[in-house]
Amino acid sequence: MSAEILIVDDEQEIADLIELYLKNENYNVHKFYTSAEALACVETTKLDMAILDVMLPGVDGFGICQKIREKHNYPIIMLTAKDDELDKITGLTLGADDYITKPFRPLELIARVKAQLRRFTKYNTSPETPSGEKEDDIIAFSGLVLNPATHECTLNEKPLSLTPLEFSILWVLCKNRGKVVSSEDLFYEVWGEKYYSNNSNTVMVHIRHLREKMNDSAEKPKYIKTVWGVGYKIEK
């Protein structure tokens, strides 16, 4: 079944161009030029992804991102008009999964869309086994439980609301607990792309967000430990 993708950008030429490329990939597109129309779509339509322009009149892209994250965990890609690090960090902190700076190459955007949908599907599809789910697919230790079949995560029996990227990061660290996962390996495993130095903020922001949700501390971590100059580690 084709993915349902929301696009909102008040620059009609850009929105129309994105729509054209997405439809060429057989995605179903819900395109809007205003935040009001986009928010109405979010409330009434089952979506698989959102592509949000940051600079919108009225409610901006950050506001739409926040609204989506109140109820949904599907991937969000932010479009920024300038290469502003603060915009990127703000979007990631609010729950966005990726960002692209305008002007962008349409084929790069399509590649990002496919990567995000693959990741979301991977961690939100039940394994096809006779028993429904395998015990090996569930990680449980120190009060933390991750179930990729249902995309559920609990800590001390309390549910954690994680975005697909946050779930993926935590899953990779937990699967490798007792070992240091380098920032490069973590980025490649989760984002599916080669790591560059300018990706360090992306990783750090998501780790910080995870710690906040887990009430973990960078200074005295119970779960996610920073190994300076190398990467991150969860102890056994």
Secondary structure, DSSP 8 states (H G I E B T S, - for coil): ---EEEEE-S-HHHHHHHHHHHHHTT-EEEEESSHHHHHHHHHHS--SEEEEES--SSS-HHHHHHHHHTT--S-EEEEESS--HHHHHHHHHTT--EEEESS--HHHHHHHHHHHHHHHHHTSS----TTSS-GGG-EEETTEEEETTTTEEEETTEE----HHHHHHHHHHHHTTTSEEEHHHHHHHHH-S---GGGHHHHHHHHHHHHHHHT--SSS-SSEEEETTTEEEE--
